[in-house]
Amino acid sequence: MKSKLVHVELDDSGLPCRIFRDRSWRNFPEDHIAIMTKADAVKAIRERVYERCGGDSPAGGELHECERCGRYIRWDSFEMNEKIPKGSGGEVSLSNCEALCHDCHQGHPDSAHGNRRWQSAKIKSEEGH
């Protein structure tokens, strides 16, 4: 299945920093707008969000930390969270997204999305009563 094409805002380095949700891209200079597949745009922003939470290890190499709790995260395990969800008017952008560990994103009742397994279990038990 082909990925949908989206308009993205490019920052001064020429890299995607925001996926437009509407036609507001028309208000930006042409050299700050690009059209790309949604999958490629999300991947580019995801990579930049992950890079933002990285730093150099005293032993050499890079360490990346959850932007909420500071726990070490890896590329294959971090979860990208939208501070303002798309359903509430948020967007996929560098300013609205954060790199979180699983616990801060959805692993505990007090995480960004609450414990989704806990919520599902609660709904199922309420349906049974």
VENJOCOR-V218872 format. One record per residue. N is the residue number from 1. OMEGA is omega in radians with two decimals (NA if undefined). D_LAST is the distance of its C-alpha to the last C-alpha in Angstrom with 1 decimal. Layout:
{{N/OMEGA/D_LAST} {N/OMEGA/D_LAST}}
This chain:
{{1/-3.13/41.7} {2/3.09/43.9} {3/3.12/42.7} {4/3.06/42.9} {5/-3.14/45.9} {6/3.01/45.5} {7/3.12/47.9} {8/3.02/48.0} {9/3.07/49.8} {10/3.09/52.3} {11/-3.08/53.3} {12/3.11/56.9} {13/3.13/56.6} {14/-3.14/55.8} {15/3.13/52.3} {16/3.10/49.1} {17/-3.09/47.3} {18/3.00/45.1} {19/-3.12/43.6} {20/3.09/44.1} {21/-3.05/41.2} {22/-3.10/43.6} {23/-3.13/47.3} {24/3.07/48.3} {25/-3.13/50.1} {26/-3.12/52.9} {27/-3.10/53.8} {28/3.08/54.6} {29/-3.09/57.9} {30/-3.10/58.1} {31/3.08/58.8} {32/-3.12/55.4} {33/3.03/53.4} {34/3.04/52.7} {35/3.12/50.8} {36/3.10/48.9} {37/3.13/45.9} {38/-3.14/42.6} {39/3.14/42.0} {40/3.14/45.4} {41/3.13/44.9} {42/3.13/41.5} {43/-3.13/43.0} {44/3.13/46.0} {45/3.10/44.0} {46/3.12/41.7} {47/-3.12/44.9} {48/3.08/46.3} {49/3.13/43.1} {50/3.12/43.3} {51/-3.11/47.0} {52/-3.09/46.6} {53/-3.12/44.6} {54/3.10/47.2} {55/3.14/50.1} {56/3.07/52.8} {57/3.06/52.2} {58/-3.14/55.0} {59/-3.09/55.3} {60/-3.10/55.7} {61/-3.10/53.3} {62/3.00/50.4} {63/3.08/47.3} {64/-3.06/44.4} {65/3.02/42.0} {66/-3.08/38.6} {67/3.05/39.4} {68/-3.00/36.9} {69/3.13/37.1} {70/3.10/40.3} {71/3.14/38.8} {72/3.11/40.9} {73/3.10/39.6} {74/3.12/41.1} {75/-3.06/41.5} {76/-3.11/39.3} {77/-3.10/36.4} {78/-3.13/36.5} {79/-3.13/34.1} {80/-3.10/35.4} {81/3.00/33.5} {82/-3.14/34.3} {83/3.00/34.5} {84/-3.09/34.0} {85/3.12/31.7} {86/3.13/33.3} {87/3.12/30.6} {88/3.10/31.8} {89/3.12/35.5} {90/-3.11/36.2} {91/3.04/38.3} {92/-3.12/39.2} {93/3.10/42.2} {94/-3.09/43.7} {95/-3.09/43.1} {96/-3.08/39.4} {97/3.11/38.4} {98/3.12/38.1} {99/-3.08/38.1} {100/2.95/35.2} {101/-3.11/34.1} {102/-3.10/30.7} {103/-3.14/29.4} {104/-3.11/30.7} {105/-3.07/29.5} {106/-3.03/25.9} {107/-3.12/25.6} {108/3.11/24.4} {109/-3.13/22.0} {110/3.13/25.3} {111/-3.08/27.0} {112/3.14/28.2} {113/-3.04/25.0} {114/3.12/22.7} {115/-3.06/21.4} {116/3.07/20.2} {117/3.12/18.7} {118/-3.13/16.8} {119/3.13/15.7} {120/3.13/14.7} {121/3.13/12.7} {122/3.13/11.0} {123/-3.13/10.2} {124/-3.12/9.0} {125/3.10/6.6} {126/3.12/5.4} {127/-3.11/5.5} {128/-3.10/3.8} {129/NA/0.0}}
